[in-house]
Each structure stands twice: as C-alpha cells, then as structure tokens.
Amino acid sequence: MSAQSDSLVYKASSKEVKFGKAGLEKKAGTYSITITVTNIRNHKGVIRFKFFDDSTPFPHDSGFRKVVVRKSQIVGDSFTVTYDGFVSQYMGIALLDDENDNWKLDMGWFLPKEGHAFSDYHHTALRKPVYKDFRFLLTGDKKVVMKMKYY
C-alpha cells in the first residue's frame, strides 16, 4: 500500500494538507518513522494516527500531528507506512480505528467499541493508557509496531 500518497496529514491547527506539503518532507536533521499496524479487523472507516510529544502529551486533543489513512486502501489485516520530517525528541504515537469515521472513540458500557493501538506498546490493562507507557526517544530513523486492540 502506498499510504503515504493516500494519507491526509493534519497539523495541530487541524488544517488539512496532502502529505508532502507544509514541511513534512525529509530534511537534513530530521528522521523518518516506519509504522506497521497489525490485526485490523475490517476495512470500514479510517485509521487516525496522533503523534504526541512532551509539550502535547497524550491524551491531548490534537497532539503535534495527525494523519488519516483510509482503510479501503489497505489489503489484508495489516499495513506499513513511513512518515518523514521528525526532529529528535521524546514522542509517542496513538491510533484509533475509527470504523464509522466520526472523529471519536465510540464507547460501549465500559470499554471502547472501536480498536486502538500505541507505539511499540500493546495495551492489556483495563485502565486508560498513559503517555509514559508508549513514549520513546527519537534519535534516528525508527520502526514502530502498533498491534490493534479490540474488546
């Protein structure tokens, strides 16, 4: 899948731009993050990534960058995508499998109805995850695995 060309990237201002604009291309002194998302249960809706750092830690509404990938573009139950232009810093990535594309995590009585995942962290507790659970220090190009969790 060429999700990079089909993704939509949002800055914290929520202004929509196509990937590759607004300074998101690879520049000297910046790094790429290759994300592999696994265990996606269907092809309805979109995957919403939010990138967090210490100045906008999870669960900040916007994070410092948002990316949307249409699930209709995904073949199978996993995909890999690479995004460029990140500076060295502490950061974390969270994603929502927004099956009905309504921009929020839909809840049942106590547990989410939609899937979610975090950078290199498979959430198993019944408590809400905290930023420190999935935060990492970016000091070079990085590969991250995000395994979807559904209840």
C-alpha angles and dihedrals in degrees: 000000000000094000092158092070093041097045126100117219123206127194119214087272087065091234108152119233134164115255113270096040131092095041097303096126123101112281132175110279093025132102139214128234119210110202124197114194116196138185098032107172102207145353099248120119127347143302111240116201121194120191116208133190135180092277092051104027124180127305090035109135096239109016111200096289137016127199127188123201119189109232091213086073093057121095115206125347099307143041141182126219134173126215124189139200103064121144124217108278145114109282145149137202128221127182137195124206093218097193095177095037094233097135095245143082105256114220134209121202094304108341134059117267092206130060128258138181140186134211110281090334126104106203112221104157124095090232123090111267119249128220093252090060093068104018119123137177111247109212099149142354107323139200117212130187118207114190112197118239121206127175 
